[in-house]
């Protein structure tokens, strides 16, 4: 029976400062690191979700504002906007500029994509 030659697994796309120290560790230590990395990733996903929910609760427009948009015949359906996901996106108000007593406020779709926030313009809050 021939023994298969053991080959080192391909390295993931990690920075050298992470990859090289890992390669020097014992199998037992690597198991501990893998377990910790899995738990840390789970915790970070939970933190991201909690942040998303907190931000949405603070920024999402209420039912009254949604009704006002519909009365102005402005769609509140994400499917009618290019690139806006059908789940996770919500409508918020952003102030883009403030000069003296006048502020420029607009409705936007907002959602999270990975580690960044994305926005899509809808309409001004106060039309001319």
N, C-alpha and C positions, 0 to 999 in steps of 0.2 A: 504494500500500500504506500503510495507516494504522499508525502506531506506537502500541503500547499504552503507556498511562501507567504508569510505574513506581511501585509503591506500597511503602511501607515495611512490612516484615513486622510482624505483631502481636507486641507484647512479651510474653514469658512473665511469669508471676506472680513477679517478682523484687523485692526491696526496692529502693527508689530509689537507695540508696548503691551498689548493684551495677549497676543498669540504666543510669543516667545516664553514668557513666564509660565503659561499653562503647559507648554510642552515639556517643562522641566519637573512637573509635579508627578507624584505617585498616582497609581490608579485609584487608590482610596481617597486621596485628596481631590482628584478630578471628579469623583462621584459626589463628594460634598459640595464642590463648586457648582456642578450641574444641578444638584438639588436646590441650592441657594438661588441660582440664576432662574430656575423655573418659578420658585416662590416669589422672587423679586419681580419677575415679569408679570405674574398674576396680580401682585399688589399694585404695580404701576398701572395696569389696565383698569383696576378698580378705582384708583385715584383719578385717572383720566375720565372715567364714567361719572364719578361723583362731581368732578369739576364741570363736566358738560351739563349735568342735571342742575347744578347750582346756578350756572351761568344762564341756562335756559329759563329757569324760574325767575331770575332777576330781570332778564331782558325781553322775554317773549311778550308780544302784544296780547291784550286781552280780547275777549269775545266782542266787546263793543267796537273796538278798533277794526276787528275783522269784518264786522257788519258794515262799518263805514266804507271800507275798501270795496266790498261787494256792491254797496249802493252806488259807488263811483264806477262800477263795472270794471274793477280791477281784480283779476283772478287771484285767488288765494290757493290755487291748486299747483303744487310743485311740478307736476307733469307738464304744465304749460310753459315752463321756463327751461331753457337749455342748460344742462349741466347741474341742475338742482336735484339732489337725491330725493326719492319719494319717502324715505324714512330718515329721521334724524334732523331734517331741516325745519327751521321755524322762522317766523317773521318777527323782525325786531326793528326798532327805530334807531337810526344813527344821526348824530349831529355832525355834519362835515365841516361847517365853518360858522363862526359867530362873530358878527361885527356890530358893535354897539348894542342896540336893542333888537337887532334882527338876527335870527339864527336860521340856518339852512338844515332842515331835518328831512330825512328820507326813510322810506320803508325799504328794507333789504331782507332777502332770504339769508339765513346764516346756518352753517353746519360745520362740523369738524371733519377734517380729512387727515388721518394720521395724527401728526403732532401740530398741525396748523389749522387755522380757522379760515373758511371760505365764505364769500359773500356774493350775492347776486342782486343787483338793483331791481326794485319794483316800481316805485313811484314817489313823488314828493308827499310829505305829510299834509302840507297846506298848498293845494294847487292855486295857481293865479286866478 
